[in-house]
């Protein structure tokens, strides 16, 4: 690959990802754009920022609210750059989008009657826990890992 990302200018830590793919991902990671919460003011019934991973932060929101959630994997937005980079690095775009962390997005719940321009990725359930559903309506076996601030590394 002729235009790869060289992490330290030594060519020892070169990523097999074209610059055109890596640049928007790096820009979004290093210079996140804050979402304007006023767009959902009066509509959100609960909200959290997604910085430790979608599943971890959704789990926190659900636990604090005494509910659960069912999300549809195919409804989670994933950029073409993420899909391409994940494929080139031998990683799962699904796992990265569910557990990667540092997304800097707002995740909120609202009544179905209160419309917003936000992407709906699932629904709140009465039973505890968070489940991810595939395109056939089946539960996916997904790790709920994410960034754990005070976890013991072992």
C-alpha positions as CSV (number, residue, x, y, z in Angstrom):
1,X,0.0,0.0,0.0
2,X,1.7,3.2,-1.1
3,X,0.1,5.7,1.3
4,X,0.0,4.1,4.7
5,X,-0.1,5.7,8.1
6,X,3.4,5.9,9.8
7,X,2.7,6.3,13.5
8,X,6.2,7.5,14.6
9,X,8.1,8.5,11.4
10,X,10.4,5.4,11.7
11,X,8.4,3.1,9.4
12,X,8.5,0.6,12.2
13,X,4.9,1.2,13.2
14,X,3.1,1.5,9.9
15,X,-0.6,0.8,9.7
16,X,-1.9,-0.9,6.5
17,X,-4.6,1.7,6.2
18,X,-4.6,4.3,3.4
19,X,-4.3,7.9,4.6
20,X,-7.6,8.7,2.9
21,X,-9.3,6.2,5.2
22,X,-7.3,6.9,8.3
23,X,-7.4,10.8,8.2
24,X,-11.2,11.2,8.9
25,X,-11.1,8.6,11.7
26,X,-8.1,10.3,13.3
27,X,-9.6,13.7,12.9
28,X,-12.9,12.5,14.5
29,X,-10.9,10.9,17.4
30,X,-8.5,13.8,18.0
31,X,-10.9,16.7,17.4
32,X,-14.4,15.4,18.3
33,X,-17.3,17.7,17.5
34,X,-19.6,18.3,20.5
35,X,-23.3,17.6,19.8
36,X,-25.7,20.3,20.7
37,X,-28.0,18.9,23.4
38,X,-30.6,21.7,22.8
39,X,-31.8,19.8,19.7
40,X,-33.2,17.2,22.0
41,X,-34.1,19.4,24.9
42,X,-37.6,18.5,26.2
43,X,-37.5,15.2,24.3
44,X,-34.9,13.2,26.1
45,X,-36.1,11.2,29.1
46,X,-32.5,10.0,30.0
47,X,-29.2,10.8,28.4
48,X,-25.5,9.9,28.7
49,X,-22.4,10.7,26.6
50,X,-20.9,7.7,24.9
51,X,-17.2,7.8,25.7
52,X,-16.5,4.3,27.2
53,X,-18.3,2.3,24.5
54,X,-21.9,2.1,23.4
55,X,-22.8,-1.1,25.3
56,X,-21.0,0.0,28.5
57,X,-22.6,3.4,28.6
58,X,-26.0,2.1,27.5
59,X,-25.8,-0.4,30.3
60,X,-25.0,2.4,32.8
61,X,-28.0,4.4,31.6
62,X,-30.3,1.4,31.8
63,X,-29.1,0.4,35.3
64,X,-29.6,3.9,36.7
65,X,-33.1,4.0,35.1
66,X,-34.1,0.5,36.2
67,X,-34.7,-0.7,32.7
68,X,-33.0,-2.7,29.9
69,X,-32.6,-2.1,26.2
70,X,-32.7,-4.0,22.9
71,X,-30.7,-2.4,20.1
72,X,-30.6,-3.3,16.4
73,X,-27.1,-3.8,15.2
74,X,-27.9,-2.8,11.6
75,X,-29.3,0.5,12.8
76,X,-26.0,1.7,14.4
77,X,-24.3,4.2,12.1
78,X,-20.9,3.1,10.9
79,X,-18.8,5.1,8.5
80,X,-17.3,3.6,5.4
81,X,-13.9,4.7,6.7
82,X,-14.5,2.6,9.9
83,X,-15.6,-0.4,7.9
84,X,-12.6,-0.2,5.6
85,X,-10.0,0.4,8.4
86,X,-11.5,-2.4,10.5
87,X,-11.3,-4.8,7.5
88,X,-7.7,-3.8,6.7
89,X,-6.7,-4.3,10.3
90,X,-8.5,-7.6,10.7
91,X,-10.9,-6.1,13.3
92,X,-14.7,-6.2,13.6
93,X,-16.4,-2.9,12.7
94,X,-19.3,-4.2,14.8
95,X,-17.2,-4.8,17.9
96,X,-15.5,-1.5,17.5
97,X,-18.8,0.4,17.2
98,X,-20.3,-1.4,20.2
99,X,-17.4,-1.5,22.5
100,X,-14.6,0.7,21.2
101,X,-15.2,3.8,23.2
102,X,-14.3,7.4,22.8
103,X,-17.3,8.0,20.5
104,X,-18.2,11.3,22.0
105,X,-21.8,11.0,21.0
106,X,-25.0,11.6,23.0
107,X,-27.1,8.5,23.7
108,X,-30.6,9.2,24.9
109,X,-34.1,7.7,25.4
110,X,-37.3,9.5,24.4
111,X,-40.9,8.7,23.9
112,X,-41.7,7.4,20.4
113,X,-44.2,10.2,20.1
114,X,-41.4,12.9,20.4
115,X,-39.6,12.9,17.1
116,X,-36.0,14.1,16.6
117,X,-33.5,14.0,13.8
118,X,-31.5,11.5,15.8
119,X,-30.9,7.9,14.7
120,X,-33.1,5.4,16.6
121,X,-31.0,2.3,17.3
122,X,-33.4,0.4,19.5
123,X,-35.9,0.5,22.4
124,X,-36.1,0.4,26.1
125,X,-37.3,-2.8,27.7
126,X,-38.7,-3.7,31.1
127,X,-36.2,-6.5,31.7
128,X,-32.7,-5.7,32.9
129,X,-29.7,-5.9,30.6
130,X,-28.8,-4.8,27.1
131,X,-29.1,-7.1,24.1
132,X,-28.1,-6.6,20.5
133,X,-30.3,-8.0,17.8
134,X,-29.0,-9.0,14.3
135,X,-30.9,-8.5,11.0
136,X,-32.7,-11.8,11.5
137,X,-34.1,-10.7,14.9
138,X,-31.7,-13.0,16.8
139,X,-29.7,-12.0,19.8
140,X,-26.0,-11.5,19.1
141,X,-23.4,-12.8,21.5
142,X,-21.4,-9.6,21.9
143,X,-18.9,-8.7,24.6
144,X,-20.0,-5.8,26.7
145,X,-16.5,-4.6,27.2
146,X,-15.6,-1.0,26.9
147,X,-13.3,1.3,28.9
148,X,-13.5,0.5,32.6
149,X,-12.0,3.4,34.5
150,X,-11.1,1.5,37.7
151,X,-10.8,-2.0,36.4
152,X,-7.9,-4.1,37.6
153,X,-5.8,-5.0,34.6
154,X,-4.7,-8.6,34.7
